[in-house]
Structures are given as structure tokens and as C-alpha cells.
Amino acid sequence: MMNYSFRYYNHIRQFNSGVLALTNKSNIGNSRNYAQDKGGCKETPQHEGKRVESWPKPDPPPPAWRCECPWEPQPPNYDPYRIKVPDIAVPPLPPSNAKPMIDCARTKGPCSVKPVPDPPPCPPPPPPPFPWIYVWSSLTFLGIMGLLYKLYLWKQLQDKLSKNVVKWRPRRKIKRPYHCKDLPACVQYLIVGGGSAAWAAHRAILEHDETAKIFFITKEDCLPYKQPPMSKHMWWNAEPPDIKKLNYVEDFRRHTMYFAECEHFMDPIKFYRKKKGPAISIATGWCVLRVDADDHVVWVKTMCGEQPIYYERCLLAPGAKAKTLSIFKSAPKEVRDRVTTLHTIRDLEIAYRKVKSSKHVTIIGGGLLGCELAWYLGRMNKVVERPEDEDPIEFVHVIKDKGLLAGTLPEYLGEWAVEKIKCEGVTVMPKTQVYDAFPSEDGRLQLTLSNGSSLVTDYVLVAIGSEPREDLAAPSFLELDPVNGGFLVNTELEARTHLYIAGDAASFYSQWKDTRIRLTNFGSAEEQGLIAGANMTGYWTPCNMEPHFELKLGESLEVEAVGEVGACMPTIGIFKPCNEDVQPQIKSGSQGDGDRPCYKKSEEYKNRYKRGMLFYLRDETVVGMIFWNMPPVDDRYMAATELLRARPHYKEINMLAHLMGFEELKCDYLSEELLREPGPCIKNRRFP
């Protein structure tokens, strides 16, 4: 049965599809007759039987205006613009008591209105609150102070336990300008160095060329300065040296070690952009590696290698570096930390703090620098105020000869000069050398001496001379002097074309003496700088200067030497007789030095070599003079130079002494304090 039903299924489906197709065809023409077939309502338009008006309605036309007055009488208080309100019945107001109150006020009789009762009394004010803010503020302040005090005690305890004492460290070396690109590419006058010779050359250049553009390059990170005060009055300052000022007091006046202030130097970039001088600029902290004299180029060391600077004229003034003992070079660090030389500002910054914090200081060297250090350091205990509970510093001066300046002075004068240092409380150990140095058991420095003893000290200052800086010679292909040291230059201080060398590192040829000379002192370097600066501007001034130096130990001793002086040369000394009536006081008893009188107690010995002159001879010709403790004269050096160039014979010594003012010498002169004229006394001065 199921089979029959499925058999006719396909026929029925085809029949139904045909019927649907016919139905659809009949509805194609009228597709909206479905409601009519069902008998529904007819569609009726909404405006049927109604009047259609346009919307929105237009405004009615305004009435025609007629110029006529109303003939009808108007009601009183007629207001045509009054808004018409409907009539509304308002309930009657309550009776007013104004009239009874007025009548009561007039008659002052009984009023019908009840009197107003008195207001209730004001409540009592609340009690003021307790000032807790002050209590909390006081407790907070006391708590903070207690916390800080506890923190301070804890810090002190930590410092004692860990011994964490803040140590002073040398300042960092800073380059100015910082970047190598700020250095000028080419310079008219280039000066390498910042000493006295370099600054004197700068002054000579500006004197002869007013439109000069000068550029300094120095290895030190400070402005050009003069070195003599480093071993003298800088030690009498109460505070450590300030690198910005470097002030000291001499002859009751304040001075500075700097030749010029920072504001006198232009910025290197502005200096390079300026087309015409005068202009001065400087680059501190930069090192020159080599000089190419053929191409006029100076190569400066940078972080990336080398940078060239072209020049028209160049002056090399590298100066000298301090010598030290070989035992200190190979010593361990704890020994080297207690030893220093004194040649630069950085050395002074380190040595000043070390010496002031020490109890025992040793000075090694009997030359110019060693004598000045020993005398001024010994004088420092008397000049500089110290706390009462602090003991003065003990100074020991170790020299390898019998007296001071053994390479220049005769032995008897060197021994006499030693007494001037002893009078300042300095212990002098002559004929002694240092053989070894090692740390002591208590953390100090122990020195082994040549006399078989040992010396325990806190700090050591080495002043045994200097040697020229010759680092630029090999890479720059410049000649060196194998005898005197330094660079070989001609009489005009020129090493190559437009390349000049002056100062301690120059070995120049002297026409007057027909030999080469290298001088290492402040005055000679300054004079060489003046000559080199003039020659850089086009002059041809020969350097025929005489060697000279000065040694000044306050008012105790003043030595000035001109010409060739040496302890191995024959000398003739003349001295002013002072206190001839005083006889030597011979000390009774056994003496190791025979019957020689005691230096400090013998007035005759003190005055024997008080003032005088020394003449140095070579082949019976006077070639050098030393003015021993004579009052200073401005043109003494120039006068002595002219006399020495005349090559006087030793028989003319009396005439030379007369010309140099020996006969006018006095045994005693007034001190500078007494010679100072007192200023005017200002009375009733008002201080701000």
C-alpha cells in the first residue's frame, strides 16, 4: 500500500505546480484584488466631503487705517492696551488691626492687641575647644628633633666602627673647550704652553702687532700663572689654595698667581670667527703630540686620535718637569702617596693639605726651591695661627752637601746660609742623602739615611731640581742638546722656519759667550719670551742675555746672581764689616768641630757675612757677580750685564764694587713694616 502511495506522489506534485502557475498568471494583471475578493471595505479619500485649506494660513490683511477720533465717551482710566482678565470672586481679607494699633499709640491707653512677649534669653556660649593643635605641633617637633639626634648618634657610631672618614681627593681634570671641534682650524700666533715665557711672548706680540690673534694651548687645566709664589707666600694662607683665584699676601698687599683673569680670554669659537684682532683665546687641558714644521701644523691629542691646527707663527714653551729620587719611583703606592714634588698647581693643592695635616715633614734638596720651602715652611709656624692645643709642625731639611746652593756658593757661605734656616725652627741635616723609603709600623713613612740612621716622617717634599720636557722632539724631528739638554735653537730662539722655542726647554746659542746656554729660572724664561715674541712679529733680536737668578728668604737673606757663577770657579768675596768689636765666643769643653764658635751664640759670626759681593773669575776675568744680602735695586741686573760684557780684569774689582754701590751699604736697614707710611687716621667713622 505504501508503494502505491509513493507511486502517485510525483504526479500529484506536477499537477499542483501547474495549478499554481495558472493562478499566478491570472493575478499578474491585478495584484491588489485580494481585499475585494474577500469582501473588505472600500478605500475612501480623507478630504471627501471637506473643505481643503492651505496650511499654514496666511496672515490676514491689516485693516485700513482711518484718521478719525472716537465719538463715544471713554470710561475712566481707559487703557486700550490693558489685558482683559476674567472676573474672579476673591474671598474677603481678614480684618486689619492697623487702626487699633494707631489709636493705641496715640492715646497710650490699653490696647486691644496683646503685647509681644520678650524674646527668650540667649543660650550661653559653648566653651572654647582645647588647643590640641599646639600640643600636636610640639610633640611633632620634639619627635623630629629626637629622630634627627638619634640619626646623628647612629652616624657617629657608624663612623667610629667603620672608620669611614671623608678624604679629600684631587679635582678632576677638565678640558676647556670640552669638544675638539671647538678648537680653531688655523691660528695666526700659536703658543704651546702657559708659563712665564709663553705669557711674556704674548705681551711682546701685542706690543709689536696690535691686530694679532693669539691662541694658547696648555696641558694644565688652568690659566697661565707664575710659579715663584708656590714655594713662598702661598703656604702662609690660612685656607687651601682656591683654584679660581690663587691669592696670597705679600708686603701687606693681596696678589694673585694668575697673569690674567678668565674674562680676558675669548671663547675659541668666537675667536675663530673674528676676522681681525686683537684677540686672545686659550684651550686648557689639551696636549700637543707633535709639530710638523714643514707644513706649519700642530697635532692635538683628542679622544678620537689627532686633530690638526694650522699656524702662521708658533712658539713652543713646554717648560720643565720636576725631578724625583729613583727610590720613590719604584716604591709601593702607600709610600708614593706620602711623597710629592712641587712644580704645578695640582702639586700645590695636594701638598698643602698633606703638610697642614701632618706632624712631621721632611724637605729633600738644598737648591733654590728647597731653600725657599724650608724657610717659608718653618716661618709658617710663627705666621699662621694654629689652635692652642695643636703642636707646631716639625720640619727637617735634608741636604747632601755642607751648605745651601752648593753648586753656586762657596762652602763657607753655604754653611752660613744654613743658619738662617735653623733660626726658623727647621732641623737641618747636612751631608745626608736618602737611600731607602718604606712604610713604618705606625703607618707613617720611614727613611733610611746615608749616615746610618733612619727618620720617621709623615710627608716628604722632594725639591732636587728639574729637567726640560723633550717629549715633542722625537715625533717633531727637532734637535736636542746632548750637553745642556733641551731643544737646539739659534740666537733668535728659532728652531725651524717660523717655529720658536723659549723657556726652560730652550738651549740657545750666545754670541757673547760663544757657547750654548740653557737657563731654568723665572726671570730668564720671561726675558726669552719677550725676545721670542718680538721675533715672531718680524724682528731679529738676538738672545745674548746673561744668566741670573734671585733667592729671597724674607728679610733674613736676599741673593741675586748675574753672569756665570759656580762653586768650582775661583771667587773673590768682599763683605761689609759690621760689629768689628765683637769677638768670637769660644765654647769651653770638648767639641767635635774644634774651637769653632757656636753659630747661634756668636755675634761675630752672624755679622761676618751679613752683606757683601762675590766675583767669579775665569782666566783672570770677572764673568759673574753675586750680590749678597744687598738691598734690591731695579736696574741692577742691566747694570751688572753691561759691566760683565766689558770683560773686566780681577784687579778692577774695587771699581766694580764702587759702581755697584758697595760703599753705600749699611749693616742694618729698617724693616718694611717701619718703612710703611701710616695712613690718615679717620675719626668718628660711621660703619654701615
C-alpha positions in Angstrom: 0.0 0.0 0.0 2.9 2.3 0.8 4.3 1.5 -2.6 1.2 2.8 -4.3 1.2 6.0 -2.4 4.7 6.8 -3.3 4.0 5.8 -6.9 1.4 8.7 -7.4 3.4 11.2 -5.4 5.2 12.6 -8.4 2.0 13.0 -10.5 0.3 14.9 -7.8 3.3 17.2 -7.3 3.3 18.0 -11.0 -0.4 18.8 -11.0 -0.2 21.1 -8.1 2.7 23.0 -9.7 0.6 23.6 -12.8 -2.4 24.9 -10.9 -0.1 27.3 -9.0 1.3 28.5 -12.3 -2.1 29.3 -13.7 -3.2 31.1 -10.6 -0.1 33.3 -10.7 -0.7 34.2 -14.3 -4.3 35.3 -13.6 -3.1 37.5 -10.8 -0.4 39.3 -12.8 -2.7 41.9 -14.1 -4.5 42.8 -10.8 -2.3 42.1 -7.8 -4.4 44.2 -5.3 -7.8 42.5 -5.6 -7.2 40.3 -2.6 -9.3 42.5 -0.3 -12.2 42.8 -2.9 -12.2 39.0 -3.3 -12.6 38.8 0.5 -15.4 41.4 0.6 -13.4 44.1 2.6 -14.1 48.0 2.9 -13.5 50.3 0.0 -10.8 52.9 0.0 -12.2 56.4 0.7 -10.1 59.6 0.4 -9.8 61.7 3.6 -10.8 65.0 2.0 -14.0 63.7 0.7 -16.9 66.0 1.9 -14.5 68.5 3.5 -13.0 71.9 2.5 -9.4 71.9 1.8 -7.5 74.9 3.0 -3.8 75.8 2.6 -1.5 75.4 5.6 0.0 77.4 7.1 -2.7 80.1 6.9 -1.5 83.4 5.6 -1.7 86.5 7.8 -5.0 88.4 7.5 -4.6 91.7 5.7 -4.2 94.7 8.1 -7.3 96.9 8.5 -7.3 100.1 6.7 -6.2 103.0 8.8 -8.7 105.8 9.3 -7.7 109.1 10.8 -10.8 109.5 12.9 -11.3 110.2 16.6 -13.8 108.2 18.6 -17.0 110.0 19.2 -18.2 107.8 22.0 -17.2 108.8 25.6 -14.4 106.7 27.1 -14.7 105.1 30.5 -12.3 106.5 33.2 -8.9 105.0 33.4 -9.3 103.7 30.0 -6.4 101.7 28.9 -6.8 100.2 25.5 -3.7 98.0 26.0 -4.8 96.6 29.3 -5.2 92.9 29.3 -8.7 91.6 29.8 -8.9 89.3 32.8 -11.9 87.3 33.8 -13.9 88.4 36.8 -12.9 86.2 39.7 -14.5 86.3 43.2 -11.8 86.9 45.8 -12.5 86.0 49.4 -12.6 88.9 51.8 -9.3 89.8 53.6 -9.1 89.4 57.4 -9.8 92.5 59.5 -6.8 94.7 59.9 -5.6 95.8 63.3 -3.7 98.8 62.0 -6.2 101.3 63.2 -6.4 100.0 66.8 -2.7 100.0 66.9 -2.5 103.6 65.7 -5.2 104.7 68.2 -3.4 102.8 71.0 -0.2 104.6 70.1 -1.9 107.9 70.2 -3.8 107.5 73.5 -1.2 105.3 75.2 -4.0 103.5 76.7 -4.9 99.8 76.8 -4.5 98.2 73.5 -6.7 95.5 72.2 -3.7 93.7 70.8 -1.8 91.6 73.2 1.7 92.7 73.9 4.5 90.8 72.2 6.3 88.6 74.7 10.0 89.1 75.4 12.4 87.0 73.3 13.9 84.1 75.2 17.3 84.7 76.6 20.4 83.8 74.5 21.9 80.4 75.3 25.3 80.6 77.0 28.3 80.4 74.5 29.9 77.0 74.2 33.3 76.6 75.9 36.3 77.1 73.6 37.8 73.9 72.3 41.1 72.7 73.8 44.1 73.8 71.7 45.2 70.4 70.6 47.0 71.8 67.5 49.7 73.3 69.8 50.1 70.0 71.6 50.4 68.1 68.4 52.9 70.6 66.9 55.1 70.5 69.9 55.1 66.7 70.0 55.8 66.5 66.3 58.7 69.0 66.6 60.2 67.1 69.5 59.8 63.8 67.8 61.5 65.1 64.6 64.4 66.6 66.7 64.7 63.3 68.6 64.8 61.3 65.4 67.5 63.6 63.9 69.5 63.3 67.1 69.2 59.5 67.0 70.3 59.6 63.4 73.3 61.8 64.3 74.3 59.4 67.1 73.9 56.5 64.7 76.1 58.2 62.1 78.8 58.9 64.6 78.7 55.3 65.7 79.0 54.1 62.2 82.0 56.4 61.5 83.7 55.1 64.6 83.0 51.5 63.7 83.9 51.6 60.1 86.4 54.5 60.2 84.7 56.0 57.2 86.4 59.4 57.2 85.8 61.6 54.2 89.1 62.1 52.4 89.9 65.0 50.1 90.6 63.9 46.5 92.2 66.0 43.8 89.9 67.7 41.5 89.1 66.2 38.1 91.0 67.5 35.1 88.5 69.4 32.9 89.2 70.4 29.3 88.1 73.8 28.1 86.7 73.8 25.5 85.3 70.3 26.1 84.9 69.2 22.5 87.7 69.1 20.0 85.5 70.5 17.2 85.5 73.8 19.1 89.3 74.3 18.6 90.1 76.7 15.8 91.3 75.2 12.5 94.0 77.8 11.8 95.7 80.4 14.0 97.9 83.4 13.4 100.1 83.2 16.5 100.0 79.8 18.3 101.7 79.4 21.7 102.1 76.0 23.2 102.5 76.3 27.0 101.2 78.6 29.8 104.3 79.5 31.8 106.2 82.8 32.2 107.9 82.5 28.7 104.6 82.0 27.0 102.9 84.9 28.7 105.8 87.2 28.1 105.8 86.3 24.4 102.1 87.2 24.2 102.8 90.6 25.6 105.6 91.2 23.1 103.4 90.1 20.2 100.6 92.6 21.2 103.2 95.3 21.7 104.5 95.0 18.1 101.4 93.8 16.4 98.2 95.5 17.6 95.9 93.3 15.4 97.4 90.0 16.4 95.2 86.9 17.1 96.9 84.7 19.7 95.8 81.3 20.8 97.2 79.3 23.8 97.3 75.6 24.2 98.3 74.3 27.6 98.4 70.8 29.1 97.4 72.1 32.5 93.7 72.7 33.2 94.2 76.3 34.5 95.1 79.7 33.2 98.7 80.9 32.8 100.3 81.6 36.2 103.7 82.4 37.8 105.4 79.7 39.8 107.6 81.6 42.4 104.8 82.1 44.9 104.2 78.3 45.1 107.2 77.9 47.3 106.8 81.1 49.2 103.8 83.0 50.5 101.1 80.5 49.3 102.0 78.5 52.4 101.1 81.3 54.7 97.4 81.3 53.7 95.0 80.1 56.3 92.9 78.3 53.8 93.8 75.8 51.0 94.5 77.4 47.6 91.4 78.4 45.7 91.9 77.4 42.0 89.6 80.2 40.9 91.7 83.0 42.5 95.1 81.7 43.8 95.5 84.7 46.1 98.3 85.3 48.6 99.5 88.2 50.7 103.0 89.7 50.2 104.2 93.1 51.5 100.8 93.7 53.1 99.1 93.5 49.7 96.9 90.9 48.1 98.3 89.3 44.9 97.3 86.5 42.6 99.4 83.9 40.9 97.4 84.2 37.6 98.7 86.5 34.9 95.2 87.3 33.7 91.6 86.5 34.6 89.3 84.3 32.6 87.3 87.2 31.2 90.4 88.4 29.3 90.2 85.3 27.0 87.6 84.9 24.3 85.6 81.8 23.6 87.5 79.7 20.9 84.6 79.7 18.6 84.2 83.5 18.7 88.0 83.8 18.4 88.0 81.8 15.2 85.1 83.7 13.7 86.7 87.1 14.5 88.5 88.3 11.4 90.7 91.0 12.9 92.4 91.3 16.3 93.4 92.0 18.9 92.1 88.7 20.2 93.3 86.2 22.8 91.9 82.7 23.5 93.1 79.6 25.3 92.5 75.9 25.3 93.3 74.3 28.7 93.8 70.6 29.4 94.8 69.8 25.7 98.0 68.0 24.9 100.1 68.7 21.7 101.5 65.4 20.4 103.8 66.6 17.6 104.6 69.6 15.4 105.0 69.5 11.6 107.3 72.4 11.0 107.3 71.9 7.2 103.5 72.2 6.8 103.0 74.6 9.8 100.7 72.1 11.6 100.3 71.3 15.2 98.6 68.0 16.0 96.5 68.0 19.2 95.6 64.8 21.0 91.8 64.1 21.1 89.6 61.2 22.1 89.4 60.0 18.5 93.1 60.4 17.6 94.7 63.6 16.4 93.4 66.9 15.2 95.5 69.5 13.2 95.7 73.2 13.9 97.4 75.3 11.2 99.5 78.3 12.3 101.5 81.2 10.8 103.9 81.6 13.7 104.3 79.1 16.6 106.1 79.2 19.9 106.9 76.1 22.0 107.3 76.8 25.7 106.8 73.4 27.3 108.9 74.3 30.4 110.4 71.7 32.7 109.3 68.8 34.9 110.4 68.2 38.5 112.9 65.5 39.3 112.4 62.9 41.9 114.5 60.2 43.5 114.6 56.7 41.9 113.7 55.1 45.2 110.4 56.9 45.2 109.6 55.9 41.6 109.8 52.2 42.3 108.2 52.4 45.8 104.8 51.0 46.6 101.7 53.2 46.4 101.4 53.7 50.2 104.9 55.3 50.0 104.3 57.3 46.9 101.1 58.8 48.4 103.3 60.4 51.1 105.8 61.9 48.6 105.3 64.7 46.2 107.2 67.3 44.1 106.2 70.9 43.8 106.1 72.1 40.2 102.4 72.6 39.2 99.3 73.9 40.8 98.0 70.4 41.2 101.1 69.6 43.2 100.4 72.6 45.5 96.8 71.6 46.0 97.8 68.1 47.2 100.9 69.1 49.2 99.2 72.0 51.1 96.6 69.7 52.7 99.0 67.0 53.4 101.5 69.3 55.1 98.9 71.1 57.2 97.5 67.8 58.5 101.0 66.3 59.3 103.1 66.5 62.4 106.4 65.9 60.8 107.5 67.0 57.3 110.8 66.4 55.5 112.2 68.6 52.7 114.8 67.0 50.5 117.1 69.3 48.4 119.4 72.2 49.0 118.8 74.2 45.8 116.7 77.3 45.3 113.4 75.6 45.6 114.5 73.5 48.6 115.8 76.6 50.5 112.6 78.6 49.9 110.4 75.7 51.0 112.4 75.0 54.2 112.5 78.7 55.2 108.9 79.6 54.4 107.5 76.4 55.9 109.5 76.9 59.1 108.2 80.5 59.2 104.7 79.3 58.7 104.6 78.0 62.3 105.1 81.6 63.5 103.0 83.5 61.0 99.9 81.3 60.6 97.7 81.0 63.6 97.1 77.5 64.9 94.9 76.1 67.7 96.4 76.3 71.1 96.1 72.6 71.7 97.8 71.8 68.4 101.5 71.4 68.4 103.5 73.1 65.6 104.7 71.1 62.7 108.3 69.7 62.9 110.3 70.3 59.7 113.5 68.5 58.7 115.7 69.8 55.9 117.9 67.1 54.3 120.8 68.3 52.0 123.6 66.3 50.6 126.2 69.0 50.9 127.5 71.1 53.8 125.6 74.2 52.9 122.9 75.6 50.7 123.3 76.2 47.0 126.4 74.0 46.9 126.6 74.2 43.2 126.8 78.0 43.2 128.1 79.4 46.6 131.4 78.7 48.3 131.2 76.3 51.1 131.7 78.9 53.9 128.7 80.9 52.6 126.5 77.9 52.2 127.2 76.9 55.8 126.4 80.5 56.9 123.1 80.4 55.0 122.1 77.2 56.7 121.9 79.1 60.0 119.1 81.3 58.6 117.0 78.3 58.1 117.9 76.9 61.5 116.7 80.1 63.1 113.2 79.4 61.8 113.0 76.2 63.9 113.9 73.8 61.0 116.2 70.9 61.7 118.9 70.8 59.0 120.7 67.6 58.3 123.8 68.4 56.0 125.9 65.9 54.2 123.0 63.4 54.2 121.2 61.5 51.5 118.1 59.2 51.4 118.9 55.7 50.5 115.5 53.9 51.0 111.9 54.5 52.0 109.3 52.1 53.3 106.1 52.2 55.5 106.7 52.2 59.2 104.8 50.1 61.8 102.5 53.0 62.8 101.5 53.7 59.1 104.0 56.6 58.6 107.0 56.8 56.3 110.5 55.7 57.4 113.5 57.0 55.5 116.9 55.3 55.6 119.7 57.9 55.6 123.3 57.7 54.4 124.6 58.4 57.9 123.3 55.1 59.1 120.2 56.5 60.9 116.6 56.4 60.0 113.9 59.1 60.0 110.2 58.6 60.5 108.1 61.3 59.0 104.5 62.0 57.8 105.2 63.6 54.5 108.1 64.3 52.1 108.6 67.2 49.7 111.2 66.5 47.0 112.9 69.6 45.6 116.1 68.4 43.8 115.8 70.3 40.6 114.0 69.9 37.2 114.6 68.6 33.7 113.3 70.0 30.4 110.3 68.5 28.7 111.5 66.9 25.5 108.5 64.8 24.5 107.9 66.8 21.3 111.5 66.3 20.0 111.3 62.8 18.5 107.9 62.9 16.8 108.5 66.5 15.5 112.1 65.8 14.3 113.6 68.6 16.4 117.3 68.5 17.5 118.3 68.2 21.2 121.3 69.5 23.0 123.2 66.4 24.4 125.2 68.5 26.9 122.8 71.0 28.4 119.5 69.3 27.5 116.6 71.0 25.8 115.9 71.9 22.2 118.6 73.4 20.0 117.7 76.9 18.8 119.7 79.7 17.3 120.4 83.1 18.8 116.9 84.4 17.8 115.4 81.4 19.6 114.2 79.9 16.2 114.4 76.1 15.8 112.8 75.9 12.3 111.2 78.4 10.0 108.5 80.3 11.9 108.9 77.8 14.8 110.4 79.3 18.0 111.2 77.7 21.4 111.7 79.6 24.7 111.9 79.0 28.4 113.4 76.2 30.4 113.4 73.8 27.4 115.5 76.1 25.0 119.2 75.7 24.6 120.2 78.9 22.7 123.5 80.0 21.3 125.0 83.1 23.0 127.1 85.2 20.7 128.9 87.0 23.6 130.0 83.8 25.2 130.3 81.7 22.1 128.6 78.7 23.7 125.2 77.2 24.3 123.3 78.1 27.5 120.1 76.7 29.0 118.5 78.7 31.9 116.0 77.4 34.3 114.5 80.2 36.3 111.6 82.6 36.2 113.4 85.8 35.2 115.4 84.1 32.3 112.2 82.5 30.9 110.4 85.8 31.0 113.2 87.6 29.1 113.4 84.8 26.5 109.6 85.0 26.0 109.9 88.7 25.3 112.6 88.1 22.7 110.8 85.3 21.0 107.5 87.2 20.8 109.3 90.2 19.2 111.0 87.9 16.6 107.6 86.2 15.8 106.3 89.6 14.6 109.2 90.2 12.2 112.1 91.4 14.4 115.5 89.8 14.6 116.5 90.4 18.2 119.4 88.2 19.4 119.2 86.5 22.8 122.5 87.5 24.4 121.2 87.6 27.9 123.3 86.9 31.0 122.2 84.1 33.3 120.7 85.4 36.5 118.5 84.2 39.4 117.2 85.5 42.8 116.8 83.9 46.2 114.8 85.7 48.8 114.2 84.4 52.3 112.1 87.2 53.7 114.3 89.8 55.4 116.9 87.2 56.5 118.7 86.7 53.2 118.5 88.0 49.7 120.8 86.7 47.0 120.9 88.0 43.4 123.3 86.4 40.9 124.3 87.7 37.4 126.5 86.0 34.9 128.4 82.7 35.2 128.5 81.5 38.8 129.7 78.2 40.0 131.2 76.7 43.2 134.2 75.2 41.2 135.2 78.6 39.9 137.7 80.9 41.7 135.9 83.6 43.7 136.7 86.8 45.4 134.4 88.0 48.2 134.1 91.4 49.8 131.8 91.9 52.8 130.8 94.9 54.8 132.5 94.9 58.3 129.7 95.0 60.9 130.3 95.0 64.7 134.1 94.6 64.5 134.5 95.0 68.2 132.6 91.8 68.9 135.0 88.9 69.5 134.1 85.2 68.8 132.7 83.4 71.8 134.6 80.1 72.0 132.6 77.3 73.7 134.5 75.7 76.6 134.9 72.0 76.8 135.4 69.3 74.2 133.9 70.0 70.8 133.7 67.8 67.8 134.5 70.7 65.5 137.5 72.0 67.3 137.4 75.5 68.7 134.9 76.9 66.2 132.4 79.2 68.0 128.8 78.3 68.3 127.0 79.8 65.3 123.8 80.9 67.0 125.6 82.5 70.1 128.4 84.2 68.2 127.5 87.7 67.2 130.7 88.0 65.3 129.9 85.0 63.1 126.4 86.4 62.4 127.7 89.7 61.2 130.7 88.3 59.3 128.9 87.6 56.1 126.0 89.9 56.6 126.3 92.0 53.4 128.8 91.8 50.6 129.6 90.9 47.0 131.2 87.9 45.3 133.1 88.0 42.0 133.6 84.8 39.9 136.7 84.6 37.7 137.6 82.7 34.6 141.1 83.3 33.2 141.5 86.4 35.5 138.4 87.9 34.0 135.2 88.6 36.0 132.4 86.6 34.4 129.8 86.6 37.2 128.7 88.5 40.3 126.6 87.7 43.3 125.0 90.5 45.4 124.8 89.0 48.9 122.1 90.4 51.1 122.2 93.9 49.4 119.0 96.0 49.2 117.2 95.5 45.9 117.7 97.9 43.0 115.5 98.0 39.9 118.2 98.3 37.2 120.9 96.2 39.0 120.7 93.3 36.5 121.1 95.6 33.5 124.0 97.5 35.0 125.8 94.2 36.0 125.2 92.9 32.5 126.9 95.9 30.9 129.8 95.6 33.3 130.3 91.9 32.6 130.2 92.5 28.8 133.2 94.8 29.2 135.2 91.8 30.4 136.8 93.5 33.5 140.0 92.2 35.0 140.1 90.9 38.5 142.3 93.9 39.5 139.3 96.1 38.7 137.1 94.6 41.4 137.3 97.7 43.6 136.0 99.8 40.8 133.2 97.3 40.1 132.2 97.4 43.8 132.2 101.1 43.7 130.0 101.2 40.6 127.5 98.7 42.1 127.1 100.8 45.3 129.0 98.6 47.7 130.4 101.6 49.6 126.9 102.9 50.4 125.9 99.7 52.1 124.6 99.8 55.6 124.8 97.0 58.1 121.2 97.5 59.3 118.2 98.7 57.4 114.7 99.5 58.6 112.2 96.7 58.1 109.3 97.1 55.7 106.8 97.5 58.5 108.7 100.5 59.8 109.2 102.0 56.3 105.5 101.9 55.6 103.9 105.3 56.0 100.9 105.2 58.2 97.7 106.1 56.6 95.5 109.0 57.8 93.6 108.5 60.9 89.8 108.6 60.3 87.9 109.8 63.4 84.2 109.3 64.1 83.9 106.9 61.2 80.4 105.6 60.7 80.3 101.9 59.9 77.3 100.7 57.9 
